[in-house]
Amino acid sequence: MSYIKQFEIKTHEKQAFLMLDAYLEEALKESKVEEGIMVVFCPHTTAGITINENADPDVKTDLKKALNDTFPNHDYFIHMEGNSDGHMKSSLVGASETVLIHKGELLFGTWQSVYFTEFDGPRSRQFFVKIIEG
């Protein structure tokens, strides 16, 4: 058995980390899967999905600063949309994460959550959740 759900979200900043845990719990509850895996996928080239700390908001702030330091948007980039830095950040973060499902719950470490990462906002975005029983 597999289950898939599409979610729509809006980002409100150029660069943001939006916690997805409530969306993932909704999808898991609807699927009724007790054992399996959940894949969270982002179909955008200037956004991504990552797992990181959910306790201290300074972690997200530091990640944004480090990504901007590592991938500034240089004047010499030739991509006509002017968002080459967003493409680079997205490539580094990645388009998906996989989470284990055990006894009807997502298996996270103590401080872990799944985040939608925006690198070219604000925008209307979507992401998909696929749950595979097994």
C-alpha positions in Angstrom: 0.0 0.0 0.0 1.2 3.5 -0.7 -0.3 6.9 -0.1 0.6 10.3 -1.6 -0.5 13.8 -0.7 0.3 17.2 -2.1 0.5 20.3 0.2 0.5 24.0 -0.8 2.4 26.5 1.3 3.3 30.2 1.0 6.7 31.5 1.9 7.0 35.1 3.1 10.7 35.7 3.0 13.6 35.5 0.4 15.1 32.7 2.5 13.1 30.6 5.1 13.0 27.3 7.0 9.4 26.3 7.5 8.7 23.3 9.9 6.6 20.7 8.2 5.9 18.3 11.1 2.2 19.1 11.4 1.7 18.4 7.6 3.6 15.2 7.9 1.5 14.1 10.9 -1.7 14.9 9.0 -0.5 12.7 6.1 0.5 9.9 8.4 -2.8 9.9 10.2 -4.8 9.9 6.9 -2.7 7.0 5.5 -3.2 4.8 8.6 0.2 3.2 8.0 1.8 1.7 11.1 5.1 0.5 9.6 6.9 1.9 6.6 8.7 5.0 5.2 7.7 8.5 4.4 9.4 10.5 1.6 9.0 14.3 1.6 9.7 15.7 -1.8 10.1 19.3 -3.1 9.6 19.8 -6.9 11.3 23.2 -7.0 14.8 24.2 -8.1 15.3 27.0 -5.6 13.8 25.3 -2.5 14.5 22.0 -0.7 13.7 19.7 2.2 16.0 19.1 5.2 16.0 17.6 8.7 17.5 19.7 11.4 17.1 20.9 15.0 13.7 22.2 16.2 14.6 23.4 19.7 16.7 26.5 19.2 15.5 29.0 16.5 19.1 30.3 16.3 20.1 27.2 14.4 17.9 28.3 11.5 19.3 31.8 11.6 22.9 30.4 11.6 22.1 28.1 8.7 20.7 31.0 6.7 23.8 33.1 7.4 26.2 30.3 6.5 24.4 29.5 3.3 24.5 33.2 2.3 28.2 33.4 3.1 28.9 30.2 1.2 26.7 31.0 -1.8 26.4 34.8 -2.2 24.6 36.0 -5.3 27.5 37.4 -7.3 27.1 40.0 -10.0 29.1 37.9 -12.4 26.6 35.0 -12.4 24.9 34.8 -15.8 21.6 33.0 -15.0 19.1 35.6 -16.3 16.6 35.2 -13.4 19.2 36.5 -10.9 18.6 33.6 -8.5 21.7 31.4 -9.1 22.4 31.5 -5.3 19.0 29.9 -4.7 19.8 27.1 -7.2 23.1 26.4 -5.4 21.6 26.3 -2.0 18.8 24.0 -3.2 21.3 21.6 -4.7 23.2 21.5 -1.5 20.2 21.0 0.7 18.5 18.5 -1.6 15.0 17.9 -2.8 13.8 15.2 -0.4 14.1 13.4 3.0 13.0 10.0 4.1 11.7 9.3 7.6 11.0 5.9 9.1 7.5 5.0 10.4 7.3 2.6 13.3 4.2 1.8 15.4 2.2 4.6 13.6 4.7 7.3 14.5 7.5 9.1 12.7 10.9 8.2 14.1 12.8 11.4 14.8 15.7 12.1 17.1 14.9 14.2 20.2 15.4 17.6 18.5 14.7 16.7 14.8 12.0 18.1 12.5 11.6 18.3 8.8 11.8 21.7 7.1 10.8 23.2 3.8 13.7 25.5 2.8 13.0 28.5 0.7 15.8 30.2 -1.2 14.0 32.4 -3.7 10.9 33.7 -2.0 8.4 34.8 -1.2 6.5 32.4 -3.3 3.6 29.9 -3.4 5.1 26.4 -3.2 4.2 22.8 -3.0 5.6 19.7 -1.6 4.6 16.0 -1.7 4.5 13.3 0.9 4.6 9.7 -0.1 4.1 7.0 2.4 5.0 3.4 1.6 3.8 0.6 3.9 6.2 -2.2 4.7 
